[in-house]
Amino acid sequence: MFDQYERDINYLRVSITDRCNLRCRYCMPKEGFSQIGHEDILRYEEIHRIVRVATKLGISKVRITGGEPLVRRGVVQFIAALRTIPELKDVSLTTNGILLDGFAGSLYEAGIRRINISLDSLDAEKYARITRGGDIRAVFRGIRKVREAGFSPIKINVVAIKDFNDDEVLDFARLTLSDPYQVRFIELMPLGHAGIESNGRYLSNAVVREKIETFLPLEPINGRGNGSDGPARIYRMKGGAGEIGFISPVSRHFCRSCNRLRLTADGQLRTCLLSDDETDLKGPLRAGCADGEIAALIATAIARKPEQHEISCHESHVKKCMKEMQKIGG
């Protein structure tokens, strides 16, 4: 389905839980937040129904997110059920990797092939600090296990943070010389109170790229990659086995090509990550609405999708989207 700006909206990101086994500083405020009640979270059959209806409107790709999706019981069976929807061409997953070692085989059997793993430092102490207690060894075991299982592509998401991991940019980039990973540097976004707390830590991808090119020049490969790059600009260091991506929502808007919707764990449909405008799907669902009514709500939301977000790296005030990333879905 096309929106009013002629963008083909074919991608739905589905948060199945707001719960997480980490407390990343840019994602969650220091004092934490009140979790959504069990009864307020969409049931799997409700999510399945929304996805099935959305595919009739043109959605062909779904990414499962959280919180941390692997903490929700029954996630593998749910993914397998999604794979039975005929119009759905691709189902992928984003995870922090902590539980991935134990899930890799069953996720592959359920039909997942593409996986994104969040990893903001390669140093154990720094990783524990940014995640407020995470064990990086578990993530490394998970990465090794999904590679052994045959997942491809394996994307490693790195949020670039000034004075935290900017000294590790080359270490991450060098991973792609010997291993077929796609390391993606993502600009820090001003989301919620955690985003406000991180004010002043923003690092543009132009700076990240410049750091990498002091070591080796980058060759652009967009259009010759795996077809799942989305808003990332993709490069390769000469002779490298993997790729390097830059996702720059702040310094270089990709809104003109944005093809995605987001379904939050509590049943709200968002057409823009950086806008607080939402369409309630859970209420009508639980009131007994027909599939056609769900489709109409989704179509109306798509019609309201903004042309672009209003975030700018030149603004001094970051209060733009007040919902935490963990409540929206990554």
Contacts in CASP RR format, 6 or more apart in sequence:
PFRMAT RR
TARGET T0000
AUTHOR 0000-0000-0000
METHOD contacts of the structure
MODEL  1
MFDQYERDINYLRVSITDRCNLRCRYCMPKEGFSQIGHEDILRYEEIHRI
VRVATKLGISKVRITGGEPLVRRGVVQFIAALRTIPELKDVSLTTNGILL
DGFAGSLYEAGIRRINISLDSLDAEKYARITRGGDIRAVFRGIRKVREAG
FSPIKINVVAIKDFNDDEVLDFARLTLSDPYQVRFIELMPLGHAGIESNG
RYLSNAVVREKIETFLPLEPINGRGNGSDGPARIYRMKGGAGEIGFISPV
SRHFCRSCNRLRLTADGQLRTCLLSDDETDLKGPLRAGCADGEIAALIAT
AIARKPEQHEISCHESHVKKCMKEMQKIGG
1 8 0 8 1.000
1 9 0 8 1.000
1 10 0 8 1.000
1 57 0 8 1.000
1 58 0 8 1.000
1 299 0 8 1.000
1 302 0 8 1.000
2 8 0 8 1.000
2 9 0 8 1.000
3 9 0 8 1.000
3 302 0 8 1.000
3 303 0 8 1.000
3 305 0 8 1.000
4 303 0 8 1.000
4 305 0 8 1.000
5 256 0 8 1.000
5 305 0 8 1.000
5 307 0 8 1.000
7 256 0 8 1.000
7 257 0 8 1.000
7 258 0 8 1.000
7 259 0 8 1.000
7 305 0 8 1.000
8 259 0 8 1.000
9 57 0 8 1.000
9 58 0 8 1.000
9 59 0 8 1.000
9 259 0 8 1.000
9 260 0 8 1.000
9 261 0 8 1.000
9 302 0 8 1.000
9 305 0 8 1.000
10 58 0 8 1.000
10 59 0 8 1.000
10 60 0 8 1.000
10 61 0 8 1.000
10 259 0 8 1.000
11 59 0 8 1.000
11 60 0 8 1.000
11 61 0 8 1.000
11 62 0 8 1.000
11 63 0 8 1.000
11 259 0 8 1.000
11 260 0 8 1.000
11 261 0 8 1.000
12 51 0 8 1.000
12 54 0 8 1.000
12 59 0 8 1.000
12 61 0 8 1.000
12 62 0 8 1.000
12 63 0 8 1.000
12 260 0 8 1.000
12 261 0 8 1.000
12 262 0 8 1.000
12 263 0 8 1.000
13 62 0 8 1.000
13 63 0 8 1.000
13 65 0 8 1.000
13 260 0 8 1.000
13 261 0 8 1.000
13 262 0 8 1.000
13 263 0 8 1.000
13 329 0 8 1.000
13 330 0 8 1.000
14 47 0 8 1.000
14 51 0 8 1.000
14 62 0 8 1.000
14 63 0 8 1.000
14 64 0 8 1.000
14 65 0 8 1.000
14 262 0 8 1.000
14 263 0 8 1.000
15 65 0 8 1.000
15 66 0 8 1.000
15 67 0 8 1.000
15 69 0 8 1.000
15 262 0 8 1.000
15 263 0 8 1.000
15 264 0 8 1.000
15 265 0 8 1.000
15 328 0 8 1.000
15 329 0 8 1.000
15 330 0 8 1.000
16 42 0 8 1.000
16 44 0 8 1.000
16 47 0 8 1.000
16 64 0 8 1.000
16 65 0 8 1.000
16 66 0 8 1.000
16 69 0 8 1.000
16 72 0 8 1.000
16 75 0 8 1.000
16 78 0 8 1.000
16 265 0 8 1.000
17 41 0 8 1.000
17 66 0 8 1.000
17 67 0 8 1.000
17 68 0 8 1.000
17 69 0 8 1.000
17 71 0 8 1.000
17 72 0 8 1.000
17 265 0 8 1.000
18 35 0 8 1.000
18 36 0 8 1.000
18 41 0 8 1.000
18 66 0 8 1.000
18 67 0 8 1.000
18 264 0 8 1.000
18 265 0 8 1.000
18 266 0 8 1.000
18 326 0 8 1.000
18 327 0 8 1.000
18 329 0 8 1.000
19 35 0 8 1.000
19 66 0 8 1.000
19 67 0 8 1.000
19 68 0 8 1.000
19 71 0 8 1.000
19 72 0 8 1.000
20 27 0 8 1.000
20 28 0 8 1.000
20 66 0 8 1.000
20 67 0 8 1.000
20 68 0 8 1.000
20 71 0 8 1.000
20 96 0 8 1.000
20 326 0 8 1.000
21 68 0 8 1.000
21 71 0 8 1.000
21 96 0 8 1.000
21 98 0 8 1.000
21 99 0 8 1.000
22 68 0 8 1.000
22 96 0 8 1.000
22 98 0 8 1.000
22 131 0 8 1.000
22 132 0 8 1.000
22 133 0 8 1.000
22 134 0 8 1.000
23 32 0 8 1.000
23 131 0 8 1.000
23 132 0 8 1.000
23 133 0 8 1.000
24 96 0 8 1.000
24 118 0 8 1.000
24 120 0 8 1.000
24 130 0 8 1.000
24 131 0 8 1.000
24 132 0 8 1.000
25 130 0 8 1.000
25 131 0 8 1.000
25 132 0 8 1.000
25 194 0 8 1.000
25 197 0 8 1.000
25 198 0 8 1.000
26 130 0 8 1.000
26 159 0 8 1.000
26 161 0 8 1.000
26 188 0 8 1.000
26 194 0 8 1.000
26 195 0 8 1.000
26 198 0 8 1.000
26 201 0 8 1.000
26 325 0 8 1.000
27 191 0 8 1.000
27 194 0 8 1.000
27 324 0 8 1.000
27 325 0 8 1.000
27 326 0 8 1.000
28 194 0 8 1.000
28 324 0 8 1.000
28 326 0 8 1.000
29 192 0 8 1.000
29 193 0 8 1.000
29 194 0 8 1.000
29 197 0 8 1.000
29 324 0 8 1.000
30 197 0 8 1.000
33 324 0 8 1.000
33 326 0 8 1.000
33 327 0 8 1.000
36 265 0 8 1.000
36 266 0 8 1.000
36 327 0 8 1.000
40 266 0 8 1.000
40 282 0 8 1.000
41 265 0 8 1.000
41 266 0 8 1.000
42 50 0 8 1.000
42 263 0 8 1.000
42 265 0 8 1.000
42 266 0 8 1.000
42 267 0 8 1.000
42 282 0 8 1.000
42 285 0 8 1.000
44 74 0 8 1.000
44 78 0 8 1.000
44 81 0 8 1.000
46 267 0 8 1.000
46 282 0 8 1.000
46 285 0 8 1.000
46 286 0 8 1.000
47 78 0 8 1.000
47 263 0 8 1.000
48 78 0 8 1.000
48 81 0 8 1.000
48 82 0 8 1.000
48 85 0 8 1.000
49 285 0 8 1.000
49 291 0 8 1.000
49 294 0 8 1.000
50 263 0 8 1.000
50 267 0 8 1.000
50 281 0 8 1.000
50 285 0 8 1.000
50 294 0 8 1.000
50 298 0 8 1.000
51 59 0 8 1.000
51 62 0 8 1.000
51 82 0 8 1.000
51 85 0 8 1.000
51 88 0 8 1.000
52 85 0 8 1.000
53 291 0 8 1.000
53 292 0 8 1.000
53 294 0 8 1.000
53 295 0 8 1.000
53 298 0 8 1.000
54 261 0 8 1.000
54 298 0 8 1.000
55 85 0 8 1.000
55 86 0 8 1.000
55 87 0 8 1.000
55 88 0 8 1.000
56 87 0 8 1.000
56 295 0 8 1.000
57 295 0 8 1.000
57 298 0 8 1.000
57 299 0 8 1.000
57 302 0 8 1.000
58 87 0 8 1.000
59 87 0 8 1.000
59 88 0 8 1.000
59 261 0 8 1.000
60 87 0 8 1.000
60 88 0 8 1.000
60 89 0 8 1.000
60 90 0 8 1.000
61 88 0 8 1.000
61 89 0 8 1.000
61 90 0 8 1.000
61 91 0 8 1.000
61 92 0 8 1.000
62 82 0 8 1.000
62 88 0 8 1.000
62 90 0 8 1.000
62 91 0 8 1.000
62 92 0 8 1.000
63 91 0 8 1.000
63 92 0 8 1.000
63 93 0 8 1.000
63 94 0 8 1.000
63 116 0 8 1.000
64 75 0 8 1.000
64 79 0 8 1.000
64 91 0 8 1.000
64 92 0 8 1.000
64 93 0 8 1.000
64 94 0 8 1.000
65 93 0 8 1.000
65 94 0 8 1.000
65 329 0 8 1.000
65 330 0 8 1.000
66 94 0 8 1.000
66 265 0 8 1.000
66 326 0 8 1.000
66 329 0 8 1.000
66 330 0 8 1.000
67 265 0 8 1.000
67 326 0 8 1.000
67 329 0 8 1.000
67 330 0 8 1.000
68 95 0 8 1.000
68 96 0 8 1.000
68 98 0 8 1.000
68 99 0 8 1.000
69 75 0 8 1.000
69 93 0 8 1.000
69 94 0 8 1.000
69 95 0 8 1.000
70 95 0 8 1.000
70 97 0 8 1.000
70 98 0 8 1.000
70 99 0 8 1.000
70 100 0 8 1.000
70 103 0 8 1.000
71 99 0 8 1.000
76 103 0 8 1.000
76 106 0 8 1.000
76 107 0 8 1.000
76 109 0 8 1.000
76 110 0 8 1.000
77 110 0 8 1.000
79 91 0 8 1.000
79 93 0 8 1.000
79 107 0 8 1.000
79 110 0 8 1.000
79 111 0 8 1.000
79 112 0 8 1.000
80 109 0 8 1.000
80 110 0 8 1.000
80 111 0 8 1.000
82 88 0 8 1.000
82 91 0 8 1.000
83 91 0 8 1.000
83 110 0 8 1.000
83 111 0 8 1.000
90 114 0 8 1.000
90 228 0 8 1.000
91 111 0 8 1.000
91 112 0 8 1.000
92 112 0 8 1.000
92 113 0 8 1.000
92 114 0 8 1.000
92 115 0 8 1.000
92 116 0 8 1.000
92 228 0 8 1.000
93 107 0 8 1.000
93 112 0 8 1.000
93 114 0 8 1.000
93 115 0 8 1.000
93 116 0 8 1.000
94 115 0 8 1.000
94 116 0 8 1.000
94 117 0 8 1.000
94 118 0 8 1.000
94 157 0 8 1.000
94 330 0 8 1.000
95 115 0 8 1.000
95 116 0 8 1.000
95 117 0 8 1.000
95 118 0 8 1.000
96 117 0 8 1.000
96 118 0 8 1.000
96 131 0 8 1.000
96 139 0 8 1.000
97 117 0 8 1.000
97 118 0 8 1.000
97 119 0 8 1.000
97 138 0 8 1.000
97 139 0 8 1.000
97 142 0 8 1.000
97 143 0 8 1.000
98 134 0 8 1.000
98 135 0 8 1.000
98 138 0 8 1.000
98 139 0 8 1.000
99 138 0 8 1.000
100 115 0 8 1.000
100 117 0 8 1.000
100 138 0 8 1.000
100 139 0 8 1.000
100 141 0 8 1.000
100 142 0 8 1.000
100 143 0 8 1.000
100 145 0 8 1.000
100 146 0 8 1.000
101 138 0 8 1.000
101 141 0 8 1.000
101 142 0 8 1.000
101 145 0 8 1.000
102 142 0 8 1.000
102 145 0 8 1.000
104 142 0 8 1.000
104 145 0 8 1.000
104 146 0 8 1.000
104 148 0 8 1.000
104 149 0 8 1.000
104 151 0 8 1.000
105 145 0 8 1.000
105 149 0 8 1.000
107 115 0 8 1.000
107 146 0 8 1.000
108 146 0 8 1.000
108 149 0 8 1.000
108 150 0 8 1.000
108 151 0 8 1.000
112 151 0 8 1.000
113 150 0 8 1.000
113 151 0 8 1.000
113 152 0 8 1.000
114 151 0 8 1.000
114 152 0 8 1.000
114 153 0 8 1.000
114 155 0 8 1.000
114 228 0 8 1.000
115 146 0 8 1.000
115 151 0 8 1.000
115 154 0 8 1.000
115 155 0 8 1.000
116 155 0 8 1.000
116 156 0 8 1.000
116 157 0 8 1.000
116 184 0 8 1.000
117 139 0 8 1.000
117 142 0 8 1.000
117 143 0 8 1.000
117 146 0 8 1.000
117 154 0 8 1.000
117 155 0 8 1.000
117 156 0 8 1.000
117 157 0 8 1.000
118 157 0 8 1.000
118 159 0 8 1.000
119 127 0 8 1.000
119 136 0 8 1.000
119 139 0 8 1.000
119 143 0 8 1.000
119 156 0 8 1.000
119 157 0 8 1.000
119 158 0 8 1.000
120 127 0 8 1.000
120 130 0 8 1.000
120 131 0 8 1.000
120 158 0 8 1.000
120 159 0 8 1.000
120 161 0 8 1.000
120 164 0 8 1.000
120 165 0 8 1.000
121 127 0 8 1.000
121 130 0 8 1.000
121 136 0 8 1.000
121 164 0 8 1.000
121 165 0 8 1.000
121 168 0 8 1.000
122 136 0 8 1.000
122 168 0 8 1.000
122 171 0 8 1.000
122 172 0 8 1.000
123 136 0 8 1.000
123 168 0 8 1.000
124 135 0 8 1.000
124 136 0 8 1.000
124 137 0 8 1.000
126 164 0 8 1.000
126 165 0 8 1.000
126 168 0 8 1.000
127 134 0 8 1.000
127 136 0 8 1.000
127 139 0 8 1.000
128 134 0 8 1.000
128 135 0 8 1.000
128 136 0 8 1.000
130 161 0 8 1.000
130 164 0 8 1.000
130 165 0 8 1.000
143 154 0 8 1.000
143 156 0 8 1.000
143 181 0 8 1.000
146 154 0 8 1.000
147 154 0 8 1.000
147 179 0 8 1.000
152 180 0 8 1.000
152 226 0 8 1.000
153 180 0 8 1.000
153 181 0 8 1.000
153 182 0 8 1.000
153 226 0 8 1.000
153 228 0 8 1.000
153 243 0 8 1.000
154 180 0 8 1.000
154 181 0 8 1.000
154 182 0 8 1.000
155 181 0 8 1.000
155 182 0 8 1.000
155 183 0 8 1.000
155 184 0 8 1.000
156 172 0 8 1.000
156 175 0 8 1.000
156 181 0 8 1.000
156 182 0 8 1.000
156 183 0 8 1.000
156 184 0 8 1.000
157 184 0 8 1.000
157 186 0 8 1.000
158 165 0 8 1.000
158 172 0 8 1.000
158 183 0 8 1.000
158 184 0 8 1.000
158 185 0 8 1.000
158 186 0 8 1.000
159 165 0 8 1.000
159 186 0 8 1.000
159 187 0 8 1.000
159 188 0 8 1.000
160 166 0 8 1.000
160 169 0 8 1.000
160 185 0 8 1.000
160 186 0 8 1.000
160 187 0 8 1.000
160 188 0 8 1.000
160 203 0 8 1.000
160 205 0 8 1.000
160 208 0 8 1.000
161 188 0 8 1.000
161 198 0 8 1.000
161 201 0 8 1.000
161 203 0 8 1.000
162 200 0 8 1.000
162 201 0 8 1.000
162 202 0 8 1.000
162 203 0 8 1.000
163 201 0 8 1.000
164 201 0 8 1.000
166 203 0 8 1.000
166 207 0 8 1.000
166 208 0 8 1.000
166 211 0 8 1.000
169 185 0 8 1.000
169 208 0 8 1.000
169 211 0 8 1.000
169 212 0 8 1.000
170 211 0 8 1.000
170 212 0 8 1.000
170 215 0 8 1.000
172 183 0 8 1.000
172 185 0 8 1.000
173 183 0 8 1.000
173 212 0 8 1.000
173 215 0 8 1.000
173 237 0 8 1.000
173 244 0 8 1.000
174 215 0 8 1.000
175 181 0 8 1.000
175 183 0 8 1.000
176 182 0 8 1.000
176 183 0 8 1.000
176 236 0 8 1.000
176 237 0 8 1.000
176 240 0 8 1.000
176 241 0 8 1.000
176 242 0 8 1.000
176 243 0 8 1.000
176 244 0 8 1.000
177 237 0 8 1.000
177 239 0 8 1.000
177 240 0 8 1.000
177 241 0 8 1.000
177 242 0 8 1.000
178 240 0 8 1.000
178 241 0 8 1.000
179 241 0 8 1.000
179 242 0 8 1.000
180 241 0 8 1.000
180 242 0 8 1.000
181 242 0 8 1.000
181 243 0 8 1.000
182 232 0 8 1.000
182 234 0 8 1.000
182 242 0 8 1.000
182 243 0 8 1.000
182 244 0 8 1.000
182 245 0 8 1.000
183 242 0 8 1.000
183 243 0 8 1.000
183 244 0 8 1.000
183 245 0 8 1.000
184 232 0 8 1.000
184 244 0 8 1.000
184 245 0 8 1.000
184 246 0 8 1.000
184 247 0 8 1.000
185 205 0 8 1.000
185 208 0 8 1.000
185 244 0 8 1.000
185 245 0 8 1.000
185 246 0 8 1.000
185 247 0 8 1.000
186 247 0 8 1.000
186 249 0 8 1.000
187 202 0 8 1.000
187 203 0 8 1.000
187 204 0 8 1.000
187 205 0 8 1.000
187 247 0 8 1.000
187 248 0 8 1.000
187 249 0 8 1.000
187 250 0 8 1.000
187 251 0 8 1.000
187 313 0 8 1.000
188 195 0 8 1.000
188 198 0 8 1.000
188 201 0 8 1.000
188 202 0 8 1.000
188 203 0 8 1.000
188 250 0 8 1.000
189 195 0 8 1.000
189 249 0 8 1.000
189 250 0 8 1.000
189 273 0 8 1.000
189 274 0 8 1.000
189 311 0 8 1.000
189 321 0 8 1.000
189 325 0 8 1.000
190 196 0 8 1.000
190 198 0 8 1.000
190 199 0 8 1.000
190 250 0 8 1.000
190 311 0 8 1.000
190 318 0 8 1.000
190 319 0 8 1.000
190 320 0 8 1.000
190 321 0 8 1.000
191 273 0 8 1.000
191 274 0 8 1.000
191 321 0 8 1.000
191 323 0 8 1.000
191 324 0 8 1.000
191 325 0 8 1.000
191 328 0 8 1.000
192 319 0 8 1.000
192 321 0 8 1.000
192 322 0 8 1.000
192 323 0 8 1.000
192 324 0 8 1.000
192 325 0 8 1.000
193 322 0 8 1.000
193 324 0 8 1.000
194 324 0 8 1.000
194 325 0 8 1.000
195 318 0 8 1.000
196 318 0 8 1.000
196 319 0 8 1.000
199 318 0 8 1.000
202 250 0 8 1.000
202 313 0 8 1.000
204 248 0 8 1.000
204 250 0 8 1.000
204 251 0 8 1.000
204 313 0 8 1.000
205 246 0 8 1.000
205 247 0 8 1.000
205 248 0 8 1.000
205 251 0 8 1.000
205 252 0 8 1.000
206 251 0 8 1.000
208 246 0 8 1.000
209 218 0 8 1.000
209 246 0 8 1.000
212 218 0 8 1.000
212 237 0 8 1.000
212 244 0 8 1.000
215 237 0 8 1.000
216 237 0 8 1.000
216 238 0 8 1.000
217 237 0 8 1.000
217 238 0 8 1.000
218 235 0 8 1.000
218 236 0 8 1.000
218 237 0 8 1.000
218 244 0 8 1.000
219 235 0 8 1.000
219 236 0 8 1.000
219 237 0 8 1.000
219 238 0 8 1.000
220 233 0 8 1.000
220 234 0 8 1.000
220 235 0 8 1.000
221 234 0 8 1.000
221 235 0 8 1.000
221 236 0 8 1.000
221 243 0 8 1.000
222 229 0 8 1.000
222 233 0 8 1.000
222 234 0 8 1.000
223 229 0 8 1.000
223 234 0 8 1.000
225 234 0 8 1.000
225 243 0 8 1.000
229 245 0 8 1.000
230 257 0 8 1.000
230 259 0 8 1.000
231 247 0 8 1.000
231 249 0 8 1.000
231 254 0 8 1.000
231 257 0 8 1.000
231 258 0 8 1.000
232 245 0 8 1.000
232 246 0 8 1.000
232 247 0 8 1.000
233 245 0 8 1.000
233 246 0 8 1.000
233 248 0 8 1.000
234 243 0 8 1.000
234 244 0 8 1.000
234 245 0 8 1.000
235 243 0 8 1.000
235 244 0 8 1.000
235 245 0 8 1.000
235 246 0 8 1.000
236 242 0 8 1.000
236 243 0 8 1.000
236 244 0 8 1.000
237 244 0 8 1.000
247 254 0 8 1.000
248 254 0 8 1.000
249 273 0 8 1.000
249 274 0 8 1.000
249 309 0 8 1.000
249 311 0 8 1.000
250 311 0 8 1.000
250 312 0 8 1.000
250 313 0 8 1.000
251 313 0 8 1.000
253 308 0 8 1.000
253 309 0 8 1.000
255 306 0 8 1.000
255 307 0 8 1.000
255 308 0 8 1.000
255 309 0 8 1.000
256 308 0 8 1.000
258 272 0 8 1.000
258 305 0 8 1.000
261 269 0 8 1.000
261 270 0 8 1.000
261 271 0 8 1.000
261 298 0 8 1.000
261 301 0 8 1.000
261 302 0 8 1.000
262 269 0 8 1.000
262 270 0 8 1.000
262 271 0 8 1.000
262 273 0 8 1.000
262 328 0 8 1.000
262 329 0 8 1.000
262 330 0 8 1.000
263 269 0 8 1.000
263 270 0 8 1.000
263 281 0 8 1.000
264 270 0 8 1.000
264 278 0 8 1.000
264 327 0 8 1.000
264 328 0 8 1.000
264 329 0 8 1.000
265 327 0 8 1.000
265 329 0 8 1.000
266 282 0 8 1.000
266 327 0 8 1.000
267 280 0 8 1.000
267 281 0 8 1.000
267 282 0 8 1.000
268 278 0 8 1.000
268 279 0 8 1.000
268 280 0 8 1.000
268 281 0 8 1.000
268 282 0 8 1.000
269 278 0 8 1.000
269 279 0 8 1.000
269 280 0 8 1.000
269 281 0 8 1.000
269 297 0 8 1.000
269 298 0 8 1.000
269 301 0 8 1.000
270 277 0 8 1.000
270 278 0 8 1.000
270 279 0 8 1.000
270 328 0 8 1.000
271 277 0 8 1.000
271 301 0 8 1.000
271 302 0 8 1.000
271 304 0 8 1.000
271 305 0 8 1.000
271 306 0 8 1.000
272 305 0 8 1.000
272 306 0 8 1.000
272 309 0 8 1.000
273 309 0 8 1.000
273 321 0 8 1.000
273 328 0 8 1.000
273 330 0 8 1.000
274 309 0 8 1.000
274 310 0 8 1.000
274 311 0 8 1.000
274 320 0 8 1.000
274 321 0 8 1.000
275 306 0 8 1.000
275 309 0 8 1.000
275 321 0 8 1.000
276 321 0 8 1.000
276 322 0 8 1.000
276 323 0 8 1.000
277 304 0 8 1.000
277 306 0 8 1.000
279 297 0 8 1.000
279 298 0 8 1.000
279 300 0 8 1.000
279 301 0 8 1.000
281 294 0 8 1.000
281 297 0 8 1.000
281 298 0 8 1.000
284 293 0 8 1.000
284 294 0 8 1.000
284 297 0 8 1.000
285 294 0 8 1.000
309 320 0 8 1.000
310 320 0 8 1.000
311 320 0 8 1.000
321 328 0 8 1.000
END
